[in-house]
Amino acid sequence: MFFKVMLSVLILSAGTILAETLRLPPEPAKKIIQFGWDNPTPDFLEKNIDLVEAHLPYDGIGIRMLGGTYDLDGAKFSTEGAMFGRTKFKAEWFEPHRQSLRNTKFKKLTHNFLRTSGPSFHGREFDLFDDAYWEASCHNFALFAFIAKDTGAKGLNFDLEDYGNNGIWQYRPGCGRAWPQAYDQARARGRQFITAITNEYPDITLFVFFWLDLAFGAADGMPLAFERLEGFRSGLLVGFVNGIYDALPPSALIVDGMEAHGYSVRNIDSLYRLRAQRETRFRRLVAPENQRKLREQTALAVATYLDSYINQKPPYCFQADIAKENMTAIEFFRRNLRLAVEFSDQYAWTWNEQRLWYPSTLPFGWQRKALDKNPEVPGPLWSQALPGIEDAINCARAPHDFALQQFASGRCSGNLLLNSSFEAETKQAAVLDLAPDSVVLDKIPNWETWQPKHSKGSFRLAANEGYDGRHAMQAVATNGGVIHQVVKINPNSVYVVRALAKTQAGAGATCGIAWRNQKGVWCNQLRNFAVPFSEDLDKGWRRATIVVHDIPENTAFLSVMLGMNSAGAPDQAVWFDEVEIHEILFKSETQHPQED
């Protein structure tokens, strides 16, 4: 078993993984977007952008554009929830918003989306066959698309949820048209809708909270999916979405938020299920000619509902899950958000209701009442309700960069390894017994050595041959041999592993990771990995650095593996020195700049 563990480390670290055929361009950095009841207006942003950016550990936000009351032919008209309808918005109503956004100097929040409303808010007026209704609705969205492009926003946020429970996308025979005609009309409206938007903003990103997941039930693998949509509550939505794909230009992107499914994410298995169901069922709801746009212009953005981590009662409450996994709320959040970002394509997003991200006043009474739903939870800020939430978000976005920044600033534990510089003369208490087939050399306590049977090399203490003139460990003429030590880890944490190596006569060196379970048995061998020593120092030495942030399930111990590959020639050797494993420390509380 030990041989298999070592072999998998060495195979995965072979030089061929750096062949030109695998030199793919780096993936774009993923972004996390904040949506919630505390999303600001353009006017607030213009006056308070430094305050907002000081508190928000995000890449972008939703910007609340609606809610104003304006004069319409001598009568008062509120734009709240009125993007769809027969009333055309006037550009001058939103000119102050446009100017405020143009004046706002965004430094960190550069991926912003203008909030719009869906058709369910005025569902009683919704009519696929009403030309005036759709002319006005498309005009309103085109106006917002123009403002988004003009002010540097990435696009629009569009919510298709049926809040009024009106069944607006359900086919009703009383409309006077047969089902195929109604479906075709919905598809035509989708083309009209997206054409109006992209005429103003061709490379827009349309961030939708729900998409085809509202029609999952009609795509469970049974035949006659089109016929089944006729009786399905969101059947006509499928036509509308296909119409959007019909006219979606190559430069535009749909970001699919899958809101309800993301809110139920509790572990990695639920994310595998979410992604598999989406990729299987969406295909059955999209016309053949639009399959490529579904694959290439529709990005998954996994949702996270922050209130689930502080709620004390169902339906959205993770308290039982947190207790079951023996975690704190912030640990559970940190793990799940990291996974949500990993499974997302370009964006992930959060929604919040009961707390605020920055000191502000919520405009509506029903919003303010939400802050009182869990009085036992500190507040009103999220940094008070979930101490450490900023670190959790920053780590989820880019765990490798976050860990190295924390390490460089000293926000980490001491070295968890024993005798890390090979100086000790007596053994310290180890966390596990000796690994099978391994050997401990008398002069190098706490370190174990192993080599396969075909290797005839050796290991020794290299006194005064280390990087700083002190001791090092040397492997000579081993073919697949390793020097290793195990430490106990927190499976929900992040670690930085570092080591130095110097090679001679064409020998190869790697720094790798292997895993053990609670009983100390090697496990998750397919998740072992190793990296070369690629950072040049001086005197022929190089450093390898590994960030461990994706610890496999059922893992309790981590073993650092210092490996040597050689042809077995007696002059081939590797020296190892200054081996480190540090746990990254997360803030329990976050201090913000003082507000005026």
ZILINBEL-V391470 format. One line per field, one symbol per residue. psi: psi as a letter, one per 40 degrees, with the letter a starting at -180 (. if undefined). Layout:
BEGIN
psi: ???
END
This chain:
BEGIN
psi: dddddddddddeeideeeideegiiiiihiihhhiieehiiddddddfdddddddhfieiiihheieihihgfeihhhehefdhaehhihdddeddddddddehghddgegihhhiiieddfddehhdehddddddddddddddddddddeeidaihhheigdefefdehhhdeeeiidddddddddddddddddddeddgdfihhhhdibeeefddefeeiifddddddeidfddddddddddddehideihhhhefdddddeheaddddddddddddddddeehideedddddeehhhhhihhdddeeieiidgheddddddefiiddddddddddddddeiddiiiihideiidihihhdiddddddeedgdehiaeiddddghedddddddddgddddddddddeegiiiheihfdefdieihihieiihiheiihidegiehiiiiidehfaiiihghfeideeaiihhhhfigeiihiiiihiheeahihhiiiihihfeiiiihihiiiadeehhifdeeiiiiihehhbifeiiihhhhheghiifheihhhhhihhieeidehihhiighihhhhhihdihhiihi.
END
